[in-house]
């Protein structure tokens, strides 16, 4: 599909917040970025939406490509549209969330993710882009306070 627009268009991305809750802690899955911007920083699995896929399919695909996790029931959380959220260009991200029942799943960094790991919400690294704001929104919306 070839298109030419008279006016610039924002890029569309998806991010997936995958949580694990036990009696004493809540963990979230993060990937370490392998490419700029924010190379080596931690972020949610995510990326650009392809022209031939839905938002949810894009979120599932990116989650699998970057972490090896699949078959998670993802629910749409919110759209994040701060004008300067991505230093490359105007980008709008639709965030999804899901919960897993056990950490006994195989995670493996892939695609443009350098590493993948579970982090306690009580011991988070500095996050890339506006992911700290997205996480704060999710914690409040999903009532995940420890």
N, C-alpha and C positions, 0 to 999 in steps of 0.2 A: 504494500500500500504506500504510494508516494503522495505526499501532501505538501503544499506550500501555503503558508499563512501570511497574510498581510501584517498581522500583529503578533508579537511574541506570546508564547504560551508557557505557563508554569509546567515543570516536570511533576510527575506523580509517583510517589513511593509508598511502600508499606513497611511497617515495623511490627514485630511480634514480641509480646511480653509473655513469657512462659514462666509460670509460678509453680513452686512446690511448697505445700504447707504441711508441717508436722505440729506436734503439741507445743514445741518450744521455739520454733523459728519459721520464717518464710524465706525461701530462696528464689532467685530469679536467674534465668539463663542469659549469659552475655557472651558476645563474641569479641575477640580482639581484632580490630581492623588491620588488614594487610596493605591497604592502599590509602593515599591521601584522598580527601582531607582527613585529618585526625588519625593518621597512620599510627598504629600501635595503641591507640586508645580503645577503651571498652565501649560497646554499644549493644543495642538490641539487634538480633538477626533481622535483616530487611534489605530492601533494595528497590530498584525501579520496576514499575509495572509494565509488562509487555503489552503490545497492541492487541494481542489475541487472547487475553486472559482477564478474568474478573479480579477484583481486589482480593477476595478471599483466596482464590487460587494462587495469586501472586505471593501472598503472605505464606501460604503453605509451601510453595516452591522455594522461596528464599530461606525459610526455616530449615527445610530439608537440605538445600545446597550448602548452607553455612554451618549446620550443626549435626546433620544426620537424623534429626528427629522428624518423624512423620506420623500421620494419623492422629493428630491432636485436634480436638474440637475447638476451633478458633471462633471467637466472637468479636465483632467490631466494637472498639472502645470509643474512638473519637477521631476527628480530623484535626491535625495541627498545621497551622498556616502562617506562623510568624514570618514576616517578609525576609528576615535575615537568618533563618534557621539553618541554611546550608550555604557555606561561603562560595560554592561554585556557581550557583544560579538560584532562581526562584523555584522552590520545591515545596510541595504540599505532601504531607504524609498522613495516611490513614493507619492508625494503630489498631492492632488486634491483640487479644489476650486469650490465654488458655491455662489450664491447670493440669499437672500430671500427678499421679497417685504415688509414684515411687521414683527415687533417684537411681534405681537399678535399671537404667536404660543406657545404651551405648551412645555417647555423644562423640562426634569427631568433627574437627574443623575442616571446612572445605570451601571451595570457590574462592572468594576474596577474603575469607576469615583466616587469620593467622593462628588463632587459638579459640577455644570455647571452654567455658567453665560456669559452675554454679556459684553465685554470690549470695550471702545472707543480706537481707535488707538492712541489717544492723552493721554491716561492714562492707560498704560499697566503694568501688574505685571511682575516680572521676570519670564521668560519662561524656561521650562525644555528642556533637550537635546540641539539640535541646532535649536530649533523652532524660536528663534529671527532671526537667519540668514535666515530661510525659509520665515518668515514673511517679512523681508526686501526685499528678492528676489521677493516675490509676489507683494508687494507694487510697486516696480519699474516695473515689467513685466506687471502688470494690470493697471498701471498708476493711483494708488489710493491716490496720494498725496492730502492732505486736502488743 
